[in-house]
Amino acid sequence: MNGTVLPGTPIAVDFWSVRRAGGARLFFLSHLHSDHTAGLSSTWSRPLYCSPLTARLLHRRLQVPTRWIRPLEVGQSHVVGEEVTVTLLDSNHCPGSVMFLFEGAFGTILYTGDFRYASAMQGEPALRGRHIDRLYLDNTHCHPHRPLPSRQHATRQAARLIRAHPQHHVVIGVYSLGKETLLVDLALEFRTWVVVSPWRLEQMRLLELPDVFTAEEGAGWIRAVDVAEIRSDTLASWNMLHPTIAIIPTGRPVKVTHPNIHLIPYSDHSSFSELCEFVKWLKPCSVIPIVRGSVCQAYFQKYLSSAPQALPDLRMPKPVKESGQQQSKRKGQEPLRLLKRAARCSVPQGVVYESPEEYTEKSEDFMGVKVPQQDYCKSAFCSKEGCACYRTGKEKGKAELNGEQPGEARAASAVSQAPLSDEHFLTGFAEQYLLTPLNVLKRNSSQKFDKLVEDFFRRGEAS
């Protein structure tokens, strides 16, 4: 589903899940393609804003109750919800498709929906010289290595293909809405009717297109069918009646193996070069791709405006203030109970620790902090009193005599050496705990750890 809720606004575009819409209360439909109407049905019960042509088709196609459909004239500014001004602009994609220019306390947002850029858009008064804070961009063909010709050039390519098969009938695969201009141009070029299904003929009349369509079988040798009907089996059945070729007008990469199925790069979405030209001319503060899973912002970074951007109002809830009774209760708690609780929370259960020796160098380079290294010898015991392993070796021997694990003895020794002054009473244990090697700490169970904490504070109280 190519729809979204615009952060920091009450606006949702092509987004029809009220439960997941959060605070959105103004719903807009850019056009009537199925990937933009997922979730929209006869059960819809909120005001819905769209172009007059889309409104004309909406009730017929999806049975949305007419009382909820609010058509807005294209090219005019409208105030909706008493806080948002919206201007609908032709998006040059399919009949009834529009872009939305939103203005409000959140700044100025242009939501293109699906669109095919044309240089004539630069003459649009609503966009000329406009500061755009956020541009939601149709990034369907945002691929530098996938060029697309203009629709006029693609139409001429289709005409050449048809002329190369003068004895063949032609079947063109299209979606339920879109590519009507291609069909009209070919009908006028070859002076023939375009045969369509009865429901499509009714839609063509609703769209007030030129009278080149008919539902009468055999009246013309160009036929428009749903693109899903272009298959090997249907093509075989058509060729049993008359030699036939099929044309699929699309800008998407499609693998075709049948010799009588031909792809024409006719697209209703902007090419990569057209997207660059549009963003370069518009100079928005930021670009947000509409199609998820595709990252294209880097291509337009050099075209962005350096003017300050109006940020969305993403307000965080204010922290709840403590009452005087809660503060006194918190201050009256014993330090031992507080630190015991903190100690239990700070030792996660079931965590696999990575060896600190493996990542010491990397973490130092990343953080820019040098950690002092202790001078440990390779031997188990060392006679050098200045060496850290001399102390460690003595502790290990004492621990073995007492039946303790060496790791426990070192941890206990670290705790016993903590400073016990009032100023550092609470931080002393934390410092020693953090400086104790992980491979020592992870050998201690949580029960033994708690016992070390209690022993630490008992010694502090006794002193």
C-alpha positions in Angstrom: 0.0 0.0 0.0 1.5 3.3 -1.1 -0.1 5.5 1.5 1.1 7.3 4.6 0.2 9.5 7.6 2.2 12.7 7.4 4.0 13.1 10.8 3.2 16.3 12.7 0.0 16.8 10.8 -3.7 15.6 10.9 -3.3 14.4 7.3 -3.4 10.9 5.8 -2.9 10.3 2.1 -4.0 7.0 0.4 -4.0 5.5 3.9 -7.3 3.8 4.9 -6.7 2.0 8.2 -8.3 4.3 10.8 -7.1 2.1 13.6 -3.5 2.7 12.6 -3.9 6.3 11.4 -3.1 7.7 14.9 -4.2 11.4 15.1 -5.0 11.7 11.4 -8.5 13.0 10.8 -8.2 14.4 7.2 -8.1 11.7 4.6 -7.1 12.3 1.0 -7.1 10.1 -2.1 -4.6 10.9 -4.9 -6.1 8.5 -7.5 -8.0 5.3 -7.9 -5.3 2.7 -8.6 -5.7 -0.4 -6.3 -2.3 0.0 -4.5 -3.6 3.4 -3.3 -7.0 2.3 -2.2 -6.2 -0.8 -0.1 -8.7 -0.8 2.8 -11.1 1.6 1.2 -14.6 0.1 0.7 -18.3 0.6 1.2 -17.8 0.6 5.0 -15.8 3.9 4.9 -17.4 6.4 7.2 -15.3 9.6 7.2 -15.0 12.6 4.9 -12.7 11.7 2.0 -11.1 14.4 -0.2 -10.2 13.8 -3.9 -10.5 15.3 -7.4 -14.0 15.6 -9.0 -13.0 12.9 -11.6 -11.9 10.5 -8.9 -15.1 11.2 -7.0 -17.1 10.3 -10.0 -15.5 6.9 -10.2 -15.1 6.2 -6.5 -18.7 5.3 -5.7 -19.1 3.3 -8.9 -15.8 1.3 -8.4 -15.6 0.8 -4.6 -19.2 1.6 -3.5 -17.9 4.3 -1.0 -21.1 6.1 0.2 -21.4 9.4 -1.6 -22.1 11.3 1.6 -18.5 10.9 2.6 -16.9 11.9 -0.7 -15.8 15.5 -0.8 -14.6 16.5 -4.3 -12.2 19.5 -4.5 -11.6 21.5 -7.6 -8.2 21.1 -9.1 -6.0 24.2 -9.2 -7.9 26.0 -6.4 -7.0 26.3 -2.7 -9.3 24.9 -0.1 -9.4 25.2 3.7 -10.2 21.8 5.3 -10.5 21.1 9.0 -10.1 24.8 9.8 -6.3 24.4 10.0 -5.1 23.0 6.7 -5.0 24.6 3.3 -4.8 22.2 0.4 -4.4 22.8 -3.4 -4.9 19.9 -5.8 -2.6 19.8 -8.9 -2.8 17.5 -11.9 -0.2 14.8 -11.5 -0.2 13.7 -15.2 -0.4 10.0 -14.1 -3.9 8.7 -14.9 -7.4 10.3 -15.2 -8.3 12.1 -11.9 -4.9 11.7 -10.4 -3.6 14.7 -8.4 -0.8 16.0 -6.2 -1.6 17.7 -2.9 0.0 20.9 -1.7 -0.6 21.2 2.0 0.0 24.3 4.1 -0.5 24.9 7.8 1.4 25.3 11.1 3.5 22.3 10.1 4.9 24.2 7.1 4.4 23.5 3.4 4.3 19.9 2.1 4.0 18.7 -1.5 2.7 15.1 -1.8 3.1 14.0 -5.5 1.4 10.7 -5.3 2.0 8.8 -8.5 3.1 11.4 -11.1 4.8 11.9 -14.5 6.8 15.1 -14.5 6.3 17.5 -17.4 8.2 20.8 -17.8 4.8 22.5 -18.0 4.5 21.9 -14.2 7.0 24.7 -13.8 4.3 27.1 -14.9 1.9 26.0 -12.1 1.2 29.2 -10.1 0.8 27.3 -6.8 4.4 25.9 -7.2 6.3 28.7 -8.8 8.6 30.2 -6.2 7.1 28.2 -3.4 9.2 27.2 -0.4 8.6 23.4 0.2 9.6 22.0 3.6 8.9 18.4 2.7 8.5 16.8 -0.7 6.9 13.3 -0.7 8.1 12.0 -4.1 7.0 9.2 -6.4 10.2 7.2 -6.5 8.9 4.3 -8.6 11.6 4.7 -11.3 14.3 6.3 -9.1 17.1 4.2 -10.7 19.9 6.0 -12.5 20.6 3.0 -14.8 17.0 2.5 -15.9 16.2 5.3 -18.5 12.7 5.8 -19.8 11.6 7.6 -23.0 8.8 10.2 -23.0 5.3 8.8 -23.5 5.2 10.4 -26.9 8.4 8.6 -27.9 7.0 5.3 -26.5 3.7 5.8 -28.5 5.7 6.2 -31.7 7.6 3.0 -30.8 4.3 1.1 -30.4 3.1 2.5 -33.8 6.3 1.3 -35.6 5.8 -2.2 -34.0 2.2 -2.3 -35.3 3.2 -1.2 -38.8 5.8 -4.0 -38.8 2.9 -6.5 -38.4 0.3 -5.3 -41.0 -1.6 -8.5 -41.1 -2.0 -9.0 -37.3 -4.6 -7.9 -34.8 -3.2 -6.1 -31.8 -4.1 -6.8 -28.2 -2.9 -4.2 -25.6 -2.7 -5.1 -21.9 -3.6 -2.2 -19.5 -4.8 -1.8 -16.0 -8.3 -0.9 -15.0 -7.4 2.8 -15.1 -4.5 4.4 -17.0 -3.0 4.3 -20.5 -6.2 5.7 -22.1 -4.1 8.4 -23.9 -2.0 5.7 -25.6 -5.2 3.9 -26.8 -6.7 7.1 -28.1 -3.5 8.0 -30.0 -3.2 4.6 -31.6 -6.9 4.6 -32.6 -6.5 8.0 -34.3 -3.2 7.0 -35.9 -4.6 3.9 -37.5 -8.2 5.0 -37.9 -9.7 2.0 -36.1 -12.0 1.4 -33.2 -10.5 0.1 -29.9 -12.6 -2.9 -28.7 -13.1 -3.0 -24.9 -15.3 -4.8 -22.4 -18.7 -3.3 -21.6 -17.7 -2.1 -18.1 -14.6 -0.5 -19.5 -16.6 1.3 -22.2 -18.9 2.7 -19.5 -15.8 4.0 -17.7 -14.4 5.6 -20.9 -17.7 7.5 -21.2 -17.5 8.6 -17.6 -14.0 9.9 -18.3 -15.4 11.8 -21.3 -12.7 10.5 -23.6 -12.9 10.8 -27.4 -15.3 8.4 -29.1 -12.9 5.8 -30.3 -14.0 2.9 -28.0 -16.6 0.2 -28.7 -17.8 -3.0 -27.1 -18.8 -4.5 -30.4 -16.7 -7.6 -31.3 -14.9 -7.3 -34.6 -15.6 -3.6 -35.1 -11.9 -2.9 -34.8 -8.5 -4.7 -34.9 -7.0 -3.2 -31.8 -8.3 -4.6 -28.5 -7.6 -3.4 -24.9 -7.7 -6.1 -22.2 -6.6 -6.4 -18.6 -2.8 -6.9 -18.5 -3.4 -10.2 -16.6 -5.0 -11.7 -19.8 -1.7 -11.4 -21.7 -0.6 -15.0 -21.4 0.7 -17.8 -23.6 -2.6 -19.7 -23.5 -4.8 -16.7 -24.4 -2.4 -15.6 -27.1 -2.6 -19.1 -28.6 -6.4 -19.0 -28.6 -6.4 -15.6 -30.3 -4.0 -16.8 -33.0 -6.3 -19.7 -33.8 -8.8 -17.1 -34.9 -6.5 -14.5 -36.5 -2.7 -13.7 -36.4 -2.3 -11.6 -33.2 0.5 -9.8 -31.4 0.3 -8.5 -27.8 1.8 -5.3 -26.4 2.4 -4.6 -22.8 3.1 -0.8 -22.2 5.2 -0.6 -19.0 8.3 1.0 -17.6 8.9 -1.8 -15.2 11.5 -4.6 -15.9 9.5 -7.6 -17.1 10.9 -10.9 -18.4 9.0 -12.0 -21.6 9.8 -15.2 -23.5 6.9 -15.5 -25.9 7.9 -14.2 -29.4 4.5 -12.5 -30.0 4.5 -10.5 -26.7 6.2 -7.2 -26.9 7.1 -4.7 -24.2 6.9 -0.9 -24.9 8.6 1.4 -22.3 5.4 3.5 -21.9 5.2 4.7 -18.2 2.9 6.9 -16.2 5.6 7.4 -13.6 8.5 9.9 -13.8 11.9 8.7 -15.1 15.0 9.2 -13.1 16.1 12.2 -15.1 12.7 13.8 -14.8 12.8 13.3 -11.0 16.1 15.1 -10.9 14.9 17.9 -13.0 11.7 18.3 -10.8 13.6 18.3 -7.5 16.3 20.7 -8.9 13.6 23.1 -10.0 11.5 22.8 -6.8 14.5 22.9 -4.3 12.6 21.4 -1.3 14.2 21.3 2.1 13.8 17.5 2.3 12.8 14.6 0.0 10.8 11.6 1.4 10.2 8.6 -0.9 6.6 7.4 -1.2 7.5 3.9 -2.3 8.8 2.0 0.7 12.0 0.0 0.5 13.7 2.3 -1.9 16.3 4.8 -0.8 16.7 7.7 -3.2 17.4 10.8 -1.1 21.1 10.7 -1.8 20.5 11.3 -5.5 18.8 14.7 -4.7 20.9 15.9 -1.8 22.7 18.5 -4.0 19.4 20.0 -5.2 17.9 20.6 -1.7 17.4 24.1 -0.3 19.5 25.3 2.6 16.7 27.4 3.9 15.4 26.5 7.4 12.8 23.7 7.4 9.6 23.8 9.3 9.8 20.7 11.5 6.7 18.6 12.3 5.2 19.1 15.8 6.1 15.8 17.3 5.3 16.7 20.9 6.5 14.4 23.7 4.4 14.0 26.8 5.6 16.1 29.7 7.1 14.1 32.6 4.8 13.7 35.6 6.1 15.7 38.6 6.6 13.8 41.9 4.5 14.9 44.8 6.2 16.0 48.0 5.1 12.7 49.7 6.7 10.7 46.9 9.9 12.6 47.1 10.2 12.2 50.9 9.4 8.5 50.6 12.1 8.1 47.9 14.6 10.0 50.0 13.9 7.9 53.0 14.7 4.7 51.3 17.9 2.9 52.5 20.9 3.1 50.1 21.4 -0.6 50.4 17.9 -1.4 49.1 18.2 1.1 46.2 21.6 -0.2 45.0 20.5 -3.9 45.5 17.5 -3.2 43.2 19.8 -1.4 40.7 22.3 -4.2 40.8 19.7 -6.8 40.1 18.4 -4.8 37.1 21.9 -4.2 35.7 22.8 -7.9 35.5 20.7 -9.3 32.6 20.0 -13.0 32.7 20.7 -15.3 29.8 23.1 -12.9 28.1 26.1 -14.2 26.1 29.0 -11.9 26.7 31.5 -11.3 24.0 35.1 -11.5 25.0 36.3 -8.0 25.9 39.8 -8.7 24.6 38.5 -9.2 21.0 36.8 -5.7 20.8 39.1 -3.6 23.0 41.0 -2.0 20.1 37.9 -1.4 18.0 36.0 0.2 20.8 38.9 2.5 21.7 39.2 3.7 18.1 35.5 4.3 17.8 35.0 6.2 21.0 38.3 8.1 20.9 39.0 7.0 24.5 42.1 5.2 25.7 41.5 2.6 28.4 44.5 2.0 30.7 45.7 -1.6 30.3 46.9 -3.6 33.3 50.3 -5.3 32.9 49.4 -9.0 33.2 52.2 -11.6 32.8 51.6 -14.8 30.9 52.6 -17.0 33.9 50.1 -18.1 36.4 52.1 -16.7 39.3 54.6 -13.9 39.2 57.2 -12.8 41.8 57.2 -9.2 40.7 55.3 -7.2 43.3 54.6 -4.3 40.9 52.9 -6.6 38.5 49.1 -7.1 38.6 49.3 -10.8 38.2 51.4 -11.0 41.4 48.4 -9.9 43.4 46.1 -12.1 41.3 48.2 -15.1 41.8 48.2 -14.7 45.6 44.4 -14.3 45.6 44.1 -17.4 43.4 46.1 -19.5 45.8 44.2 -18.2 48.8 40.9 -18.9 47.0 41.8 -22.5 46.2 42.6 -23.2 49.9 39.2 -21.8 50.9 37.4 -23.8 48.2 36.4 -20.7 46.2 36.6 -20.2 42.5 39.4 -17.8 41.5 37.0 -15.4 39.9 35.0 -15.1 43.1 38.1 -14.3 45.1 39.2 -11.6 42.7 35.7 -10.0 42.7 35.5 -10.1 46.5 39.0 -8.6 46.7 37.9 -5.8 44.3 34.9 -5.1 46.5 36.8 -5.1 49.7 39.2 -2.5 48.3 36.4 0.0 47.5 36.6 3.5 49.0 34.1 3.9 51.9 34.0 7.6 52.5 30.6 9.3 52.7 31.2 11.2 49.5 31.9 8.0 47.4 29.8 5.6 49.4 27.3 4.9 46.7 29.8 5.0 43.8 32.6 3.0 45.2 31.0 -0.4 44.5 29.9 0.7 41.0 33.5 1.8 40.2 35.0 -1.5 41.3 32.2 -3.5 39.6 32.8 -1.7 36.2 36.5 -2.2 36.4 36.2 -5.9 37.1 36.8 -7.9 33.9 33.7 -9.3 32.3 35.1 -12.8 32.2 35.2 -12.7 36.0 31.8 -11.2 36.6 30.0 -13.6 34.2 31.1 -16.6 36.3 29.3 -15.2 39.3 25.6 -16.1 39.8 23.1 -13.3 40.6 22.8 -14.7 44.2 26.6 -14.5 44.8 26.6 -11.0 43.2 23.9 -9.9 45.7 25.8 -11.3 48.6 28.9 -9.3 47.5 26.8 -6.1 47.4 25.4 -6.8 50.9 28.9 -7.5 52.3 30.2 -4.3 50.7 27.6 -2.1 52.5 28.0 -3.9 55.8 31.7 -3.1 55.8 30.8 0.5 55.0 28.3 0.8 57.9 30.8 -0.9 60.3 33.5 1.6 59.4 
